[in-house]
Each structure stands twice: as structure tokens, then as C-alpha cells.
Amino acid sequence: MQPQKWITIATISATLLFLAAESTSEPDQIVTLPGQPVVSFKQYSGFITIDEKQKKALFYYFVEAETDPALKPLVLWLNGGPGCSSIGAGAFCEHGPFKPSGDILLKNDYSWNKEANMLYLESPAGVGFSYTVNESFYTSVNDELTARDNLAFLERWFSKFPEYKDKDFFITGESYGGHYVPQLAQLIVQSNAKINLKGIAIGNPLLEFNTDFNSRAEYVWSHGLISDATYEMFTTVCNYSQIRRQFETFGALSPDCSRVNSQYSREVSKFIDTYDITLDVCLSTIQLQSHILNKMEYVGEIDVCVEDETVKYLNRKDVQEALHAQLVNVDRWTVCSDVVKYNRQNLEIPTVPILGKLIRSGIWVLVYSGDQDSVIPLTGTRTLANGLAKDLGLNTTVPYRTWFEGKQVAGWTQVYGDILSFATIRGASHEAPFSQPERSLVLFSAFIGGKQLPEAILSNW
């Protein structure tokens, strides 16, 4: 009985301290979002000014955990792009508490705020509602500036919400979040910021340019999307990373690479979403900008046009008023920015070495892959994770095995030194929490709880 008494006292103490730490966040509290169902948890959103001189302000959306927020960790989520919205993508299309459907919001049964207090940030300035009056900033955005601004945001956000300052803190993200997340984590460690960073998790991340892009050819070939001849051209005439690099640097391809790219596009066809090769696409009535590493994913069992629904919803005046948002220097809110001109050379900066430094600092690292993504396939990510473990001298503590959600195999996982983990999510797309929400929630819960992914329950068989 004594342990139960201790837990009860600790729980009460933590809750009282949490409530006593009155924040200055009340003006940012959302009364209710138009069309939302009744919920018991609190929501906040608004601007955090990080540079008064340039009037640079980043927009956030924060939802407390559904139950016991005082006892749950704080998790920051960053979508990639570069230049795509963590609110429009992460919050409203993936693992936030609601998803738009027509004029209303539907409750997401697999929202990550079941397990944590979730903070979504639109970054860098120029993405979503975030802005700066110095519009020259938009033409010179890079990884260093983004990490620095994100840290400035966090420090000022904690001043507004001091009750969260000492909580276990995790940074999560996907796609180009493979740059955003580890770079921000590294800056937190290097600057000795008073942030209780415990770990990072990144899904289908860009970690190393050549490995990630060149794993595409084998992936699409092995899944029957291209012919043997095209696969051979990829591997002997012009690899995929060269195609990408030439096009972005010079705006045109060499004749050889152009021929490879044309043949690839013809065989895959325009009717396949390479971010999820198994699923149907939305027959959209709105032409949305597609960015290099971050395009919304769709699944037949869920509203396949949820991105369109999100764009409509966040452009409503009553929604913007409820969110304490406004459009600055743009006419419409978009999922991916039309104004940010990100330095594309940053794509080629490997972030695997940063992961190594974080691990040496004692930061947990989870790298996961939706296994239906051909844009940043699991094959390259798994190779990079395994290579990192070898470089760090980490022994395998959990051999490569299946993990389960309920009675079904949810993916495969391997753990190195109890600090670096790799996992796949079976049947998931580039944006895994959208296409496999239940399995993604199981993965997320295990990660922030410091637990191993569940194995098969023998009684099920």
C-alpha cells in the first residue's frame, strides 16, 4: 500500500505545482474552435514575437493532454517541406485532436494529446500564419536561421507557459524535420538552454542526401513501379540524387538524366502518389503546392481530401479569429509556403553526425519509417541508422523483430544501446500518423514513455 500512497501524494503535489504556476497565456486560450466537438482539455494559439526589430513572429497551436496534463510530457512537433505548416499538416491532418470535415471538426480518436501536451509550431517565418515585416528574410532562409528562431520561440513560449518549463521535453517531426529536429536539439544542448530535453523522434526523415534519394530507385523497382531497364539506368547512368541536384541547382537536367527522369515518370505515371504508393489520391478541386519533401498523404479509410478541408477551414475568418491568427503580407493561408525561398543547398547537409552527438549527450533518438513511402524509403533510413550505431559502437539491445498494435504486426524495430531506435510502421505513408494513426500512436506512446514497442501477446494465438 505504501507505493500507492506515494504515487497519490506525488500526483497531487505535481498537479498543485502545475496549477500554482500561473502563466501569462490566458489571452491565447481558445474558447472554442468553430464546429468543434465538446472537449475537456484546454487549447491555446497565437503569435510569439522573436524579433521585435524585424517584427518577426511565429504562430503556434498548443493542446493540453486529454487527461492529467500536469503529469504528461511536453512534445514539440515540426513538419518539414522545407516550408510547410506543422499546424495544417501535423495538427489538422495527422495527429491533432480534430480533423476538418465540411463545416465541422471531427474528433481524432488517435490524437497524440492522449499521451502528451502537444505544441505545433509554424516555422520558419513565412510559413502559415508566421511572418516578418522584413520580407528579404524570405529569400535567405536556411537551417541555421530556422534552428535559431525555433529556439528563440521556445524560450519565449516557456516564459508565457512557465508551468511547462521543467517538464520532460521531446522534439518530434517528419520529412525535412530530419533537419529541423536534430538541429534544434543540438542548439538546445550547445546553448545550455534551461529546457529538459529528453529525446527526439523523426519520421521518414531526410538525414543524408545521397543515401536517402538513391534508395528510391531500388524501392520503386522492388515494388514494381519501374522496369528493370529504368532501374539499371538509375544505377549506372544517372543516380536519383544527381537528378534532384541538377534540377534544383541549374533548373535543367543533363540529357542523360533527363532521359532517366522522363522514363521514370512515364512508367510510374502521374496517377500514383509517390509519398504512398499503395493508396488512391484525392481528386482535388483545389490546386495545392507540392513541395519536394512534404506533400500530404491520403488513405481510403479516412477523408482523402483532408488537406483541402484544412485549407478551407484555416482560411475562414471566424476560424482565424478563434485562433487569434491573422494573415500578414499574404492573401491566403497555405499548407506549404508560397513566399519562403529556402536555401536548397541545405538539403545536402547530412544530419546523421548531429544524431551521433545527441546520443553521446544522452538524448534518446527514434528514427521511424512509414513503409509505403518511396520519397524517403525505409531502406535508406534503416541503412543510415545501422551505420550510425556501428560508428558509435552501440550494441544491438533489441534484435530486429516485429512489433504489434493489438493482434496485428504494426511494423519492425531494432534498438541499439537502449538509446537509438529504428522502427517501421506497416502500411504507413510518408506522413505515417495520417495513414496509420493507431499504430503511430502506439509508437509515440512507447517512445515518450521510454518503453520497448509491444511484442505479440501469445494468448492472441
C-alpha positions as semicolon CSV with decimal commas, in nm:
position;residue;x (nm);y (nm);z (nm)
1;M;0,000;0,000;0,000
2;Q;0,289;0,237;0,064
3;P;0,385;0,272;-0,307
4;Q;0,025;0,359;-0,394
5;K;0,023;0,625;-0,123
6;W;0,346;0,771;-0,260
7;I;0,206;0,784;-0,610
8;T;-0,107;0,958;-0,488
9;I;0,090;1,220;-0,294
10;A;0,327;1,274;-0,587
11;T;0,036;1,312;-0,825
12;I;-0,139;1,566;-0,604
13;S;0,184;1,759;-0,549
14;A;0,261;1,775;-0,920
15;T;-0,091;1,890;-1,000
16;L;-0,085;2,162;-0,733
17;L;0,251;2,291;-0,853
18;F;0,123;2,289;-1,210
19;L;-0,185;2,488;-1,118
20;A;0,012;2,725;-0,896
21;A;0,248;2,820;-1,179
22;E;0,006;3,068;-1,330
23;S;0,112;3,154;-1,682
24;T;0,054;3,465;-1,889
25;S;-0,114;3,252;-2,150
26;E;-0,475;3,338;-2,079
27;P;-0,512;3,580;-2,375
28;D;-0,406;3,296;-2,606
29;Q;-0,660;3,046;-2,475
30;I;-0,908;2,930;-2,737
31;V;-1,265;2,948;-2,616
32;T;-1,381;2,708;-2,885
33;L;-1,299;2,644;-3,248
34;P;-1,588;2,676;-3,494
35;G;-1,758;2,341;-3,537
36;Q;-1,552;2,154;-3,280
37;P;-1,699;1,887;-3,051
38;V;-1,704;1,946;-2,677
39;V;-1,373;1,855;-2,511
40;S;-1,235;1,886;-2,160
41;F;-0,877;1,985;-2,242
42;K;-0,757;2,341;-2,298
43;Q;-0,630;2,480;-2,629
44;Y;-0,413;2,783;-2,697
45;S;-0,282;2,957;-3,006
46;G;-0,126;3,284;-3,106
47;F;0,190;3,466;-3,207
48;I;0,521;3,470;-3,023
49;T;0,737;3,764;-3,131
50;I;1,100;3,652;-3,154
51;D;1,249;3,967;-3,310
52;E;1,092;4,300;-3,219
53;K;1,304;4,499;-3,465
54;Q;1,204;4,294;-3,768
55;K;0,861;4,221;-3,620
56;K;0,922;3,852;-3,672
57;A;0,655;3,640;-3,507
58;L;0,597;3,266;-3,514
59;F;0,250;3,117;-3,479
60;Y;0,175;2,819;-3,256
61;Y;-0,113;2,590;-3,164
62;F;-0,097;2,413;-2,828
63;V;-0,330;2,147;-2,689
64;E;-0,305;2,015;-2,337
65;A;-0,313;1,642;-2,278
66;E;-0,664;1,499;-2,261
67;T;-0,608;1,383;-1,902
68;D;-0,363;1,482;-1,629
69;P;-0,168;1,745;-1,827
70;A;0,038;1,820;-1,516
71;L;0,178;1,467;-1,529
72;K;0,237;1,440;-1,903
73;P;0,545;1,548;-2,100
74;L;0,559;1,836;-2,348
75;V;0,615;1,749;-2,715
76;L;0,701;1,990;-2,996
77;W;0,605;1,883;-3,350
78;L;0,773;2,021;-3,665
79;N;0,665;1,939;-4,019
80;G;0,914;1,965;-4,299
81;G;0,898;2,091;-4,655
82;P;1,109;2,289;-4,603
83;G;0,839;2,548;-4,564
84;C;0,525;2,353;-4,467
85;S;0,292;2,409;-4,176
86;S;0,303;2,195;-3,864
87;I;-0,046;2,316;-3,779
88;G;-0,205;2,247;-4,115
89;A;-0,026;1,916;-4,161
90;G;0,063;1,779;-3,818
91;A;-0,224;1,917;-3,613
92;F;-0,519;1,911;-3,853
93;C;-0,428;1,629;-4,092
94;E;-0,221;1,390;-3,879
95;H;-0,231;1,363;-3,500
96;G;-0,402;1,669;-3,358
97;P;-0,729;1,646;-3,165
98;F;-0,952;1,738;-3,462
99;K;-0,979;1,693;-3,838
100;P;-1,185;1,925;-4,060
101;S;-1,481;1,777;-4,244
102;G;-1,703;2,022;-4,424
103;D;-1,810;2,293;-4,181
104;I;-1,723;2,097;-3,865
105;L;-1,430;1,938;-3,687
106;L;-1,433;1,567;-3,616
107;K;-1,268;1,425;-3,304
108;N;-0,950;1,234;-3,379
109;D;-0,958;0,914;-3,174
110;Y;-0,581;0,873;-3,213
111;S;-0,469;1,223;-3,125
112;W;-0,125;1,240;-2,968
113;N;-0,258;1,463;-2,692
114;K;-0,391;1,143;-2,538
115;E;-0,032;1,087;-2,426
116;A;0,130;1,431;-2,412
117;N;0,086;1,805;-2,417
118;M;0,129;1,886;-2,787
119;L;0,284;2,204;-2,926
120;Y;0,269;2,272;-3,301
121;L;0,487;2,547;-3,450
122;E;0,465;2,713;-3,793
123;S;0,828;2,776;-3,881
124;P;1,022;2,948;-4,031
125;A;0,862;3,291;-4,064
126;G;0,659;3,298;-4,384
127;V;0,506;2,956;-4,319
128;G;0,134;2,950;-4,238
129;F;0,045;3,247;-4,021
130;S;0,407;3,313;-3,910
131;Y;0,556;3,629;-4,059
132;T;0,815;3,904;-4,058
133;V;0,788;4,257;-4,195
134;N;1,142;4,217;-4,331
135;E;1,042;4,034;-4,646
136;S;1,407;3,995;-4,756
137;F;1,425;3,725;-4,488
138;Y;1,207;3,502;-4,703
139;T;1,473;3,483;-4,975
140;S;1,758;3,381;-4,744
141;V;1,610;3,119;-4,510
142;N;1,838;2,833;-4,410
143;D;1,874;2,563;-4,147
144;E;2,085;2,774;-3,913
145;L;1,835;3,060;-3,906
146;T;1,545;2,822;-3,861
147;A;1,705;2,645;-3,564
148;R;1,798;2,976;-3,401
149;D;1,448;3,118;-3,445
150;N;1,288;2,799;-3,316
151;L;1,498;2,814;-3,001
152;A;1,408;3,180;-2,952
153;F;1,044;3,081;-2,987
154;L;1,076;2,805;-2,726
155;E;1,243;3,032;-2,473
156;R;0,969;3,293;-2,508
157;W;0,694;3,032;-2,515
158;F;0,818;2,892;-2,183
159;S;0,803;3,243;-2,040
160;K;0,437;3,252;-2,138
161;F;0,378;2,896;-2,008
162;P;0,620;2,862;-1,711
163;E;0,427;2,563;-1,574
164;Y;0,573;2,354;-1,858
165;K;0,934;2,466;-1,826
166;D;1,056;2,178;-1,608
167;K;0,863;1,904;-1,785
168;D;1,024;1,626;-1,984
169;F;1,052;1,772;-2,333
170;F;1,062;1,590;-2,667
171;I;1,104;1,722;-3,021
172;T;0,932;1,529;-3,299
173;G;0,878;1,577;-3,671
174;E;0,898;1,422;-4,015
175;S;1,044;1,457;-4,364
176;Y;1,261;1,772;-4,367
177;G;1,211;1,754;-3,994
178;G;1,517;1,529;-4,029
179;H;1,699;1,863;-4,041
180;Y;1,477;2,083;-3,824
181;V;1,451;1,844;-3,527
182;P;1,814;1,739;-3,465
183;Q;1,948;2,087;-3,541
184;L;1,716;2,244;-3,285
185;A;1,802;1,972;-3,034
186;Q;2,173;2,031;-3,090
187;L;2,131;2,405;-3,037
188;I;1,945;2,341;-2,710
189;V;2,231;2,120;-2,588
190;Q;2,506;2,357;-2,705
191;S;2,345;2,669;-2,561
192;N;2,278;2,505;-2,224
193;A;1,921;2,627;-2,254
194;K;1,715;2,551;-1,948
195;I;1,500;2,302;-2,133
196;N;1,460;1,946;-2,006
197;L;1,521;1,778;-2,343
198;K;1,487;1,400;-2,320
199;G;1,466;1,278;-2,677
200;I;1,381;1,332;-3,043
201;A;1,176;1,127;-3,288
202;I;1,177;1,180;-3,666
203;G;0,965;1,003;-3,925
204;N;1,070;0,933;-4,286
205;P;1,344;1,190;-4,233
206;L;1,593;1,341;-4,472
207;L;1,920;1,251;-4,300
208;E;2,179;1,208;-4,573
209;F;2,107;1,333;-4,925
210;N;2,268;1,068;-5,145
211;T;2,167;0,769;-4,935
212;D;1,808;0,882;-4,893
213;F;1,746;0,978;-5,255
214;N;1,936;0,691;-5,410
215;S;1,737;0,438;-5,209
216;R;1,436;0,540;-5,418
217;A;1,540;0,352;-5,730
218;E;1,564;0,014;-5,556
219;Y;1,244;0,080;-5,365
220;V;1,026;0,167;-5,665
221;W;1,181;-0,113;-5,871
222;S;1,125;-0,372;-5,598
223;H;0,760;-0,263;-5,575
224;G;0,705;-0,296;-5,948
225;L;0,670;0,071;-6,035
226;I;0,958;0,082;-6,283
227;S;1,115;-0,163;-6,524
228;D;1,448;-0,342;-6,500
229;A;1,583;-0,117;-6,776
230;T;1,492;0,203;-6,592
231;Y;1,637;0,070;-6,269
232;E;1,964;-0,005;-6,448
233;M;1,971;0,347;-6,593
234;F;1,921;0,492;-6,245
235;T;2,214;0,298;-6,105
236;T;2,455;0,330;-6,398
237;V;2,372;0,642;-6,600
238;C;2,238;0,899;-6,356
239;N;2,150;0,835;-5,994
240;Y;1,847;0,994;-5,832
241;S;2,040;1,239;-5,618
242;Q;2,211;1,375;-5,930
243;I;1,872;1,426;-6,093
244;R;1,750;1,617;-5,790
245;R;2,070;1,818;-5,750
246;Q;2,097;1,920;-6,114
247;F;1,737;2,026;-6,139
248;E;1,745;2,235;-5,822
249;T;2,086;2,391;-5,884
250;F;2,068;2,461;-6,255
251;G;1,697;2,437;-6,334
252;A;1,764;2,177;-6,603
253;L;1,890;1,822;-6,636
254;S;2,170;1,682;-6,845
255;P;2,044;1,486;-7,150
256;D;2,121;1,155;-6,979
257;C;1,950;1,247;-6,655
258;S;1,657;1,397;-6,841
259;R;1,607;1,069;-7,024
260;V;1,614;0,872;-6,699
261;N;1,370;1,109;-6,532
262;S;1,128;1,102;-6,825
263;Q;1,130;0,724;-6,840
264;Y;1,078;0,700;-6,465
265;S;0,785;0,944;-6,474
266;R;0,623;0,768;-6,767
267;E;0,640;0,425;-6,602
268;V;0,529;0,534;-6,255
269;S;0,257;0,752;-6,414
270;K;0,101;1,068;-6,280
271;F;-0,175;0,871;-6,108
272;I;0,049;0,735;-5,832
273;D;0,132;0,933;-5,521
274;T;0,496;0,852;-5,458
275;Y;0,452;0,951;-5,094
276;D;0,226;0,647;-5,058
277;I;0,247;0,410;-5,350
278;T;-0,045;0,187;-5,243
279;L;-0,322;0,440;-5,185
280;D;-0,564;0,633;-5,402
281;V;-0,518;1,006;-5,436
282;C;-0,762;1,285;-5,370
283;L;-0,941;1,415;-5,676
284;S;-0,888;1,768;-5,561
285;T;-1,070;2,076;-5,679
286;I;-0,801;2,299;-5,529
287;Q;-0,453;2,316;-5,683
288;L;-0,221;2,285;-5,383
289;Q;0,151;2,345;-5,400
290;S;0,358;2,029;-5,380
291;H;0,694;2,064;-5,212
292;I;0,995;1,846;-5,257
293;L;0,981;1,659;-4,930
294;N;0,642;1,730;-4,782
295;K;0,316;1,655;-4,958
296;M;0,005;1,548;-4,773
297;E;-0,080;1,180;-4,770
298;Y;-0,418;1,021;-4,818
299;V;-0,582;0,695;-4,719
300;G;-0,905;0,542;-4,841
301;E;-1,044;0,474;-4,492
302;I;-1,005;0,837;-4,389
303;D;-1,109;1,156;-4,565
304;V;-0,870;1,152;-4,860
305;C;-0,927;1,523;-4,917
306;V;-0,847;1,633;-4,564
307;E;-0,580;1,872;-4,692
308;D;-0,837;2,058;-4,899
309;E;-1,068;2,063;-4,598
310;T;-0,788;2,204;-4,381
311;V;-0,708;2,481;-4,629
312;K;-1,075;2,583;-4,643
313;Y;-1,109;2,570;-4,265
314;L;-0,800;2,774;-4,179
315;N;-0,892;3,041;-4,434
316;R;-1,227;3,105;-4,266
317;K;-1,240;3,442;-4,087
318;D;-1,423;3,300;-3,788
319;V;-1,160;3,027;-3,751
320;Q;-0,876;3,278;-3,771
321;E;-1,044;3,492;-3,507
322;A;-1,087;3,191;-3,278
323;L;-0,719;3,103;-3,327
324;H;-0,604;3,464;-3,262
325;A;-0,448;3,450;-3,609
326;Q;-0,417;3,696;-3,893
327;L;-0,267;3,698;-4,241
328;V;0,031;3,928;-4,282
329;N;0,166;4,009;-4,630
330;V;-0,020;3,711;-4,781
331;D;-0,374;3,673;-4,912
332;R;-0,437;3,313;-4,807
333;W;-0,316;3,056;-4,558
334;T;-0,146;2,766;-4,738
335;V;-0,017;2,429;-4,621
336;C;0,322;2,498;-4,779
337;S;0,458;2,849;-4,812
338;D;0,448;3,040;-5,138
339;V;0,687;3,308;-5,010
340;V;0,968;3,120;-4,834
341;K;1,262;3,054;-5,070
342;Y;1,461;2,805;-4,868
343;N;1,831;2,755;-4,939
344;R;1,813;2,418;-5,116
345;Q;2,183;2,351;-5,066
346;N;2,089;2,283;-4,705
347;L;1,927;1,959;-4,823
348;E;2,275;1,818;-4,879
349;I;2,396;1,885;-4,526
350;P;2,398;1,544;-4,352
351;T;2,235;1,540;-4,009
352;V;2,345;1,188;-3,911
353;P;2,655;1,328;-3,734
354;I;2,425;1,553;-3,528
355;L;2,227;1,247;-3,421
356;G;2,555;1,094;-3,305
357;K;2,638;1,398;-3,092
358;L;2,292;1,398;-2,938
359;I;2,320;1,030;-2,849
360;R;2,658;1,092;-2,686
361;S;2,486;1,366;-2,484
362;G;2,233;1,114;-2,356
363;I;1,941;1,221;-2,578
364;W;1,712;0,938;-2,692
365;V;1,677;0,912;-3,069
366;L;1,398;0,733;-3,257
367;V;1,402;0,714;-3,635
368;Y;1,091;0,563;-3,792
369;S;0,964;0,498;-4,143
370;G;0,622;0,454;-4,296
371;D;0,700;0,161;-4,524
372;Q;0,486;0,272;-4,823
373;D;0,687;0,589;-4,885
374;S;0,908;0,591;-5,194
375;V;1,023;0,952;-5,148
376;I;1,240;0,878;-4,844
377;P;1,221;0,498;-4,828
378;L;1,282;0,289;-4,520
379;T;1,574;0,115;-4,693
380;G;1,793;0,425;-4,686
381;T;1,684;0,527;-4,338
382;R;1,750;0,181;-4,195
383;T;2,095;0,176;-4,354
384;L;2,180;0,512;-4,201
385;A;2,055;0,412;-3,855
386;N;2,253;0,090;-3,863
387;G;2,565;0,272;-3,980
388;L;2,530;0,530;-3,704
389;A;2,504;0,256;-3,441
390;K;2,824;0,097;-3,573
391;D;3,006;0,430;-3,574
392;L;2,906;0,490;-3,213
393;G;2,992;0,137;-3,108
394;L;2,639;0,069;-2,990
395;N;2,547;-0,295;-2,946
396;T;2,207;-0,423;-3,053
397;T;1,991;-0,447;-2,742
398;V;1,670;-0,544;-2,922
399;P;1,734;-0,758;-3,233
400;Y;1,536;-0,681;-3,547
401;R;1,183;-0,804;-3,477
402;T;0,815;-0,738;-3,531
403;W;0,618;-0,509;-3,306
404;F;0,244;-0,518;-3,258
405;E;-0,062;-0,298;-3,229
406;G;-0,327;-0,526;-3,084
407;K;-0,316;-0,861;-3,261
408;Q;-0,159;-0,735;-3,583
409;V;0,200;-0,673;-3,683
410;A;0,242;-0,296;-3,680
411;G;0,599;-0,290;-3,812
412;W;0,955;-0,392;-3,740
413;T;1,207;-0,247;-3,497
414;Q;1,568;-0,266;-3,384
415;V;1,723;-0,094;-3,081
416;Y;2,089;-0,007;-3,029
417;G;2,233;0,061;-2,685
418;D;1,887;0,142;-2,546
419;I;1,927;0,497;-2,679
420;L;1,895;0,469;-3,059
421;S;1,588;0,301;-3,210
422;F;1,473;0,231;-3,564
423;A;1,117;0,126;-3,643
424;T;0,892;0,085;-3,943
425;I;0,517;0,140;-3,942
426;R;0,349;-0,118;-4,162
427;G;0,116;0,023;-4,424
428;A;0,210;0,382;-4,346
429;S;0,291;0,663;-4,585
430;H;0,545;0,944;-4,579
431;E;0,328;1,103;-4,311
432;A;0,273;0,792;-4,103
433;P;0,034;0,931;-3,838
434;F;-0,216;1,019;-4,110
435;S;-0,235;0,685;-4,287
436;Q;-0,175;0,461;-3,982
437;P;-0,294;0,671;-3,687
438;E;-0,345;0,390;-3,435
439;R;-0,008;0,227;-3,498
440;S;0,164;0,566;-3,491
441;L;0,007;0,643;-3,154
442;V;0,137;0,315;-3,012
443;L;0,487;0,403;-3,139
444;F;0,466;0,756;-2,998
445;S;0,341;0,638;-2,660
446;A;0,621;0,384;-2,624
447;F;0,884;0,640;-2,722
448;I;0,791;0,917;-2,479
449;G;0,732;0,656;-2,208
450;G;1,079;0,506;-2,251
451;K;0,930;0,164;-2,325
452;Q;1,001;-0,103;-2,585
453;L;0,748;-0,147;-2,864
454;P;0,497;-0,423;-2,779
455;E;0,561;-0,780;-2,882
456;A;0,299;-1,038;-2,976
457;I;0,069;-1,148;-2,696
458;L;0,090;-1,527;-2,702
459;S;-0,269;-1,564;-2,585
460;N;-0,378;-1,400;-2,908
461;W;-0,264;-1,705;-3,093
